[in-house]
């Protein structure tokens, strides 16, 4: 019987040397606890993010067709978020949009609060479509 048991030992060690050298995985027993912590941390992080995003603001989008719709954002949302909303409401592709606040072009990386200070007032955004101009310039 001793011969076969020796065989097993040599087999297991040669089959996976890395597992044996590393030893048992750390803190396996506390796995469920880690999950609870992670969940709590995620909730906190989301609350922090919302705080950082600041107060809510109503944004009224005016589409090229003159149709308009209003959505609620937060002052810390990026202009990109606005474009995503326009795309889902109007099917104007993200990359074909230019958003204007009055005469001011709203650049993608900016936050609403970089451009608009008063969250109590509704922000009016005009949506322009870039490719219309491209097509005209191709015709000429």
C-alpha positions in Angstrom: 0.0 0.0 0.0 2.9 2.4 0.7 4.0 2.5 -2.9 0.7 3.8 -4.3 0.4 6.6 -1.6 3.9 7.8 -2.5 2.8 7.9 -6.1 -0.1 10.2 -5.2 2.1 12.7 -3.4 4.5 13.0 -6.2 1.7 13.3 -8.7 -0.1 16.1 -6.9 3.0 18.2 -6.3 4.2 17.9 -9.9 0.8 18.6 -11.4 0.5 22.0 -9.9 3.7 23.4 -8.3 2.5 27.0 -8.3 -0.6 26.2 -6.1 1.6 24.5 -3.5 4.3 27.2 -3.5 1.7 30.0 -3.0 0.0 28.2 -0.1 -3.7 28.6 0.6 -5.6 31.6 -0.8 -5.7 34.4 1.8 -8.9 35.2 3.8 -11.1 32.6 2.2 -13.2 32.4 5.3 -14.2 36.1 5.3 -15.5 36.0 1.7 -19.1 36.8 2.6 -18.0 39.6 4.9 -15.9 41.2 2.1 -18.9 41.2 -0.2 -21.0 43.1 2.4 -18.2 45.6 2.8 -17.9 46.0 -0.9 -21.6 46.6 -1.2 -21.5 49.2 1.6 -18.6 50.9 0.0 -20.3 50.9 -3.4 -23.4 52.6 -1.8 -21.2 55.2 -0.1 -19.3 55.8 -3.3 -22.6 56.3 -5.3 -23.8 58.8 -2.6 -20.5 60.6 -2.8 -20.7 60.7 -6.6 -24.2 62.1 -6.5 -23.0 64.7 -4.0 -20.1 65.6 -6.2 -22.4 65.8 -9.2 -24.3 68.5 -7.3 -27.8 69.7 -7.5 -30.3 68.7 -10.2 -31.0 70.9 -13.2 -33.7 70.8 -15.8 -32.4 70.8 -19.4 -34.7 71.6 -22.2 -33.4 70.4 -25.6 -34.6 72.0 -28.8 -34.0 69.7 -31.7 -33.4 70.8 -35.3 -37.0 69.9 -36.1 -38.1 72.5 -33.4 -39.4 69.6 -31.3 -38.2 69.9 -27.7 -38.0 67.7 -24.7 -36.9 68.2 -21.1 -34.8 65.9 -18.9 -33.3 66.2 -15.4 -29.5 66.1 -15.1 -27.1 67.1 -12.4 -24.8 70.1 -12.5 -21.7 67.8 -12.6 -22.9 65.8 -15.6 -20.8 66.1 -18.7 -22.0 67.5 -22.0 -21.5 63.9 -23.3 -24.3 62.8 -21.0 -26.6 65.4 -22.7 -25.6 64.1 -26.1 -26.5 60.5 -25.1 -29.9 61.7 -24.0 -30.4 63.5 -27.3 -29.4 60.4 -29.2 -31.9 58.2 -27.3 -34.7 60.8 -27.8 -34.1 61.8 -31.4 -31.9 59.2 -33.0 -29.4 61.9 -33.9 -26.0 60.1 -33.6 -23.8 61.3 -30.7 -21.0 62.2 -33.0 -23.2 64.3 -35.4 -24.5 66.6 -32.6 -23.3 70.0 -31.6 -25.0 71.4 -28.5 -25.3 75.2 -28.1 -26.3 77.2 -25.1 -27.3 80.4 -26.8 -24.3 81.1 -29.1 -21.9 79.0 -27.0 -20.8 75.6 -28.2 -20.9 73.1 -25.4 -17.7 71.1 -25.5 -17.9 67.4 -24.6 -15.5 67.2 -21.7 -17.1 70.2 -19.9 -19.6 69.8 -17.1 -23.0 71.6 -17.1 -21.7 73.7 -14.2 -18.8 74.9 -16.2 -21.2 76.5 -18.6 -24.3 77.2 -16.5 -24.3 78.5 -13.0 -28.0 78.7 -12.0 -29.5 75.2 -11.4 -32.8 76.9 -10.4 -33.4 78.0 -14.0 -34.1 75.6 -16.8 -31.1 75.4 -19.2 -32.1 75.6 -22.9 -29.9 73.7 -25.2 -30.1 73.9 -29.0 -29.2 70.7 -30.8 -27.5 71.2 -34.2 -26.5 68.5 -36.6 -23.0 68.7 -38.0 -23.4 66.5 -41.0 -25.9 68.8 -42.8 -23.1 71.3 -43.2 -20.6 68.7 -44.4 -23.0 67.5 -47.1 -23.4 71.1 -48.4 -19.7 71.6 -48.6 -19.3 68.3 -50.5 -21.9 69.4 -53.1 -20.1 72.7 -53.9 
